[in-house]
Amino acid sequence: MGCPDAVRAGIMALPGVQEVSYDPGQDVFEVQYNEERLALPIIFAAVHQAGRKMGKEYLPELLSRE
């Protein structure tokens, strides 16, 4: 399992996540989730933890869609 797959699996395991997609060209994940069931810091923690398991240091950030 590669890093994007591990990160996606870590995010998908969270309650309230509806969909996770990855854009390899931009190295960006798009996460659709229920804000009533899941807070953004929990998603960031899951991304960071999944990266650490793979020997990577991911620093998640929020990007706007413009």
DSSP file (Angstrom, degrees, kcal/mol; ACC not computed):
  #  RESIDUE AA STRUCTURE BP1 BP2  ACC     N-H-->O    O-->H-N    N-H-->O    O-->H-N    TCO  KAPPA ALPHA  PHI   PSI    X-CA   Y-CA   Z-CA
    1    1 A M              0   0    0      0, 0.0     2,-0.1     0, 0.0     0, 0.0   0.000 360.0 360.0 360.0 127.3    0.0    0.0    0.0
    2    2 A G     >  -     0   0    0      1,-0.1     4,-2.4     4,-0.0     5,-0.2  -0.298 360.0 -96.1 -82.5 172.1    1.4    3.4   -1.0
    3    3 A C  H  > S+     0   0    0      1,-0.2     4,-2.8     2,-0.2     5,-0.3   0.910 122.8  50.3 -57.9 -47.7    1.2    6.6    1.0
    4    4 A P  H  > S+     0   0    0      0, 0.0     4,-2.6     0, 0.0    -1,-0.2   0.903 112.2  48.9 -59.6 -37.8   -1.8    8.0   -0.8
    5    5 A D  H  > S+     0   0    0      2,-0.2     4,-2.4     1,-0.2    -2,-0.2   0.904 112.2  48.1 -65.9 -40.6   -3.7    4.7   -0.3
    6    6 A A  H  X S+     0   0    0     -4,-2.4     4,-2.2     2,-0.2    -1,-0.2   0.907 113.5  46.9 -66.8 -41.9   -2.7    4.6    3.4
    7    7 A V  H  X S+     0   0    0     -4,-2.8     4,-2.3     2,-0.2     5,-0.2   0.932 112.2  50.1 -65.7 -45.2   -3.8    8.2    4.0
    8    8 A R  H  X S+     0   0    0     -4,-2.6     4,-2.9    -5,-0.3    -2,-0.2   0.922 111.4  49.0 -59.1 -44.4   -7.1    7.6    2.1
    9    9 A A  H  X S+     0   0    0     -4,-2.4     4,-1.4     1,-0.2    -1,-0.2   0.894 110.0  51.8 -63.0 -40.2   -7.8    4.5    4.2
   10   10 A G  H  < S+     0   0    0     -4,-2.2     4,-0.2     2,-0.2    -1,-0.2   0.892 113.7  43.5 -63.4 -39.8   -7.0    6.4    7.4
   11   11 A I  H >< S+     0   0    0     -4,-2.3     3,-1.8     1,-0.2    -2,-0.2   0.920 110.4  54.7 -71.2 -44.1   -9.5    9.2    6.4
   12   12 A M  H 3< S+     0   0    0     -4,-2.9    -1,-0.2     1,-0.3    -2,-0.2   0.766  98.7  64.6 -62.2 -24.9  -12.2    6.8    5.2
   13   13 A A  T 3< S+     0   0    0     -4,-1.4    -1,-0.3    -5,-0.2    -2,-0.2   0.633  82.8  98.5 -73.6 -12.8  -12.1    5.0    8.6
   14   14 A L  S X  S-     0   0    0     -3,-1.8     3,-1.4    -4,-0.2     2,-0.2  -0.527  84.1-110.4 -78.0 140.6  -13.4    8.1   10.4
   15   15 A P  T 3  S+     0   0    0      0, 0.0     3,-0.1     0, 0.0    -1,-0.1  -0.497 102.0  28.0 -68.8 135.7  -17.1    8.4   11.2
   16   16 A G  T 3  S+     0   0    0      1,-0.3    18,-2.6    -2,-0.2     2,-0.4   0.289  82.4 131.6  99.1 -10.0  -18.8   10.9    9.0
   17   17 A V  E <   +A   33   0A   0     -3,-1.4    -1,-0.3    16,-0.2    16,-0.3  -0.638  27.8 177.2 -78.0 129.5  -16.5   10.7    6.0
   18   18 A Q  E     -     0   0A   0     14,-3.1     2,-0.3    -2,-0.4    15,-0.2   0.794  61.9  -4.0-101.0 -37.3  -18.6   10.4    2.8
   19   19 A E  E     -A   32   0A   0     13,-1.8    13,-2.9     2,-0.0     2,-0.4  -0.982  50.7-165.8-159.5 144.3  -15.9   10.4    0.1
   20   20 A V  E     +A   31   0A   0     -2,-0.3     2,-0.3    11,-0.2    11,-0.2  -0.993  12.9 178.4-133.4 126.3  -12.2   10.8   -0.3
   21   21 A S  E     -A   30   0A   0      9,-2.5     9,-3.0    -2,-0.4     2,-0.4  -0.944  14.1-148.7-126.4 152.6  -10.5   11.4   -3.6
   22   22 A Y  E     -A   29   0A   0     -2,-0.3     7,-0.2     7,-0.2    -2,-0.0  -0.970   4.3-158.1-124.1 132.9   -6.8   12.0   -4.4
   23   23 A D  E >>> -A   28   0A   0      5,-3.0     4,-1.7    -2,-0.4     5,-1.6  -0.906   6.2-170.3-107.9 101.9   -5.3   14.1   -7.2
   24   24 A P  T 345S+     0   0    0      0, 0.0    -1,-0.1     0, 0.0     5,-0.0   0.791  82.9  61.2 -66.1 -27.0   -1.7   12.8   -7.8
   25   25 A G  T 345S+     0   0    0      1,-0.2    -2,-0.0     3,-0.1     0, 0.0   0.860 120.3  25.2 -65.7 -35.1   -0.9   15.7  -10.1
   26   26 A Q  T <45S-     0   0    0     -3,-0.6    -1,-0.2     2,-0.2     3,-0.1   0.512 101.6-129.3-104.0  -9.0   -1.4   18.2   -7.3
   27   27 A D  T  <5 +     0   0    0     -4,-1.7     2,-0.4     1,-0.2    -2,-0.1   0.936  63.2 137.2  55.8  50.2   -0.7   15.7   -4.4
   28   28 A V  E   < -A   23   0A   0     -5,-1.6    -5,-3.0     2,-0.0     2,-0.4  -0.976  47.0-147.6-131.6 138.7   -4.0   16.8   -2.8
   29   29 A F  E     -A   22   0A   0     -2,-0.4     2,-0.5    -7,-0.2    -7,-0.2  -0.856   7.9-154.0-100.6 140.3   -6.9   14.9   -1.1
   30   30 A E  E     -A   21   0A   0     -9,-3.0    -9,-2.5    -2,-0.4     2,-0.5  -0.976  15.0-167.6-112.6 125.4  -10.4   16.1   -1.4
   31   31 A V  E     -A   20   0A   0     -2,-0.5     2,-0.5   -11,-0.2   -11,-0.2  -0.953  11.5-165.0-120.0 125.7  -12.6   15.0    1.6
   32   32 A Q  E     +A   19   0A   0    -13,-2.9   -14,-3.1    -2,-0.5   -13,-1.8  -0.941  28.2 157.3-105.5 127.2  -16.4   15.2    1.7
   33   33 A Y  E     -A   17   0A   0     -2,-0.5     2,-0.8   -16,-0.3   -16,-0.2  -0.960  48.7-100.5-148.6 162.5  -17.7   14.8    5.3
   34   34 A N    >>  -     0   0    0    -18,-2.6     3,-1.5    -2,-0.3     4,-1.4  -0.782  26.8-156.4 -87.3 111.1  -20.6   15.5    7.6
   35   35 A E  T 34 S+     0   0    0     -2,-0.8    -1,-0.1     1,-0.3     5,-0.1   0.701  91.2  60.5 -64.3 -19.8  -19.6   18.5    9.7
   36   36 A E  T 34 S+     0   0    0      1,-0.2    -1,-0.3   -20,-0.1     3,-0.1   0.722 114.4  34.2 -78.5 -20.8  -22.0   17.4   12.4
   37   37 A R  T <4 S+     0   0    0     -3,-1.5     2,-0.4     1,-0.2    -2,-0.2   0.585 122.9  36.0-106.9 -14.4  -20.2   14.1   12.9
   38   38 A L     <  -     0   0    0     -4,-1.4     2,-0.3   -22,-0.2    -1,-0.2  -0.994  63.9-145.0-149.6 133.7  -16.6   15.0   12.3
   39   39 A A    >>  -     0   0    0     -2,-0.4     3,-1.2     1,-0.1     4,-1.2  -0.746  26.9-120.6 -98.6 147.2  -14.4   18.0   13.0
   40   40 A L  H 3> S+     0   0    0     -2,-0.3     4,-2.4     1,-0.3     3,-0.3   0.855 109.9  60.6 -54.8 -41.6  -11.6   19.1   10.6
   41   41 A P  H 3> S+     0   0    0      0, 0.0     4,-2.1     0, 0.0    -1,-0.3   0.821 101.1  55.7 -59.1 -28.3   -8.8   18.7   13.2
   42   42 A I  H <> S+     0   0    0     -3,-1.2     4,-2.0     2,-0.2    -2,-0.2   0.897 107.5  48.2 -69.2 -39.6   -9.7   15.0   13.4
   43   43 A I  H  X S+     0   0    0     -4,-1.2     4,-2.2    -3,-0.3     5,-0.2   0.930 111.0  50.8 -64.1 -45.1   -9.2   14.6    9.7
   44   44 A F  H  X S+     0   0    0     -4,-2.4     4,-2.4     1,-0.2    -2,-0.2   0.905 109.6  50.6 -58.9 -42.0   -5.9   16.5    9.9
   45   45 A A  H  X S+     0   0    0     -4,-2.1     4,-2.6     1,-0.2    -1,-0.2   0.886 108.9  51.4 -63.9 -39.3   -4.8   14.2   12.7
   46   46 A A  H  X S+     0   0    0     -4,-2.0     4,-2.4     2,-0.2    -1,-0.2   0.895 110.8  48.3 -65.7 -40.0   -5.7   11.1   10.7
   47   47 A V  H  X S+     0   0    0     -4,-2.2     4,-2.2     2,-0.2    -2,-0.2   0.934 113.4  47.3 -64.1 -46.5   -3.7   12.3    7.7
   48   48 A H  H  X S+     0   0    0     -4,-2.4     4,-2.2     1,-0.2    10,-0.3   0.922 113.4  48.0 -61.3 -45.8   -0.7   13.1    9.9
   49   49 A Q  H  X S+     0   0    0     -4,-2.6     4,-2.0     2,-0.2    -1,-0.2   0.906 110.6  50.7 -64.2 -43.4   -0.9    9.7   11.6
   50   50 A A  H  X S+     0   0    0     -4,-2.4     4,-1.0     1,-0.2    -1,-0.2   0.904 110.5  50.2 -62.5 -41.0   -1.2    7.8    8.4
   51   51 A G  H ><>S+     0   0    0     -4,-2.2     5,-3.2     1,-0.2     3,-0.6   0.913 107.8  52.8 -62.8 -42.8    1.9    9.6    7.0
   52   52 A R  H ><5S+     0   0    0     -4,-2.2     3,-1.5     1,-0.3    -1,-0.2   0.880 104.3  56.4 -61.3 -38.5    3.9    8.8   10.1
   53   53 A K  H 3<5S+     0   0    0     -4,-2.0    -1,-0.3     1,-0.3    -2,-0.2   0.809 110.0  46.1 -62.6 -28.3    3.1    5.1    9.7
   54   54 A M  T <<5S-     0   0    0     -4,-1.0    -1,-0.3    -3,-0.6    -2,-0.2   0.326 123.1-104.6 -96.6   6.3    4.5    5.2    6.2
   55   55 A G  T < 5S+     0   0    0     -3,-1.5     2,-0.3     1,-0.3    -3,-0.2   0.696  83.2 121.2  79.6  19.1    7.6    7.1    7.3
   56   56 A K      < -     0   0    0     -5,-3.2     2,-0.6    -6,-0.2    -1,-0.3  -0.777  60.0-137.0-112.4 158.0    6.4   10.5    5.9
   57   57 A E        -     0   0    0     -2,-0.3     2,-0.4    -3,-0.1    -9,-0.1  -0.831  27.7-175.5-115.7  91.0    5.8   13.8    7.6
   58   58 A Y        -     0   0    0     -2,-0.6    -6,-0.1   -10,-0.3    -7,-0.1  -0.724  13.1-166.4 -90.1 134.2    2.5   15.1    6.3
   59   59 A L        -     0   0    0     -2,-0.4    -2,-0.0   -12,-0.0   -15,-0.0  -0.857  19.7-149.3-117.9  92.4    1.4   18.6    7.4
   60   60 A P        -     0   0    0      0, 0.0     2,-0.3     0, 0.0   -16,-0.1  -0.203  18.6-180.0 -62.8 150.5   -2.2   18.8    6.3
   61   61 A E        -     0   0    0      2,-0.0     2,-0.5   -17,-0.0    -2,-0.0  -0.980  30.4-110.1-147.2 158.5   -3.7   22.2    5.3
   62   62 A L        -     0   0    0     -2,-0.3     2,-0.4     0, 0.0   -22,-0.0  -0.795  32.3-165.6 -92.4 126.2   -7.1   23.5    4.2
   63   63 A L        -     0   0    0     -2,-0.5     2,-0.2     2,-0.0    -2,-0.0  -0.896  14.8-130.1-111.8 141.9   -7.2   24.6    0.6
   64   64 A S        -     0   0    0     -2,-0.4     2,-0.9     1,-0.0     0, 0.0  -0.585  17.2-124.2 -87.4 154.4  -10.0   26.7   -0.9
   65   65 A R              0   0    0     -2,-0.2    -1,-0.0     1,-0.2    -2,-0.0  -0.849 360.0 360.0 -97.4 102.4  -11.7   25.8   -4.2
   66   66 A E              0   0    0     -2,-0.9    -1,-0.2     0, 0.0    -2,-0.0   0.371 360.0 360.0-124.4 360.0  -11.3   28.7   -6.5
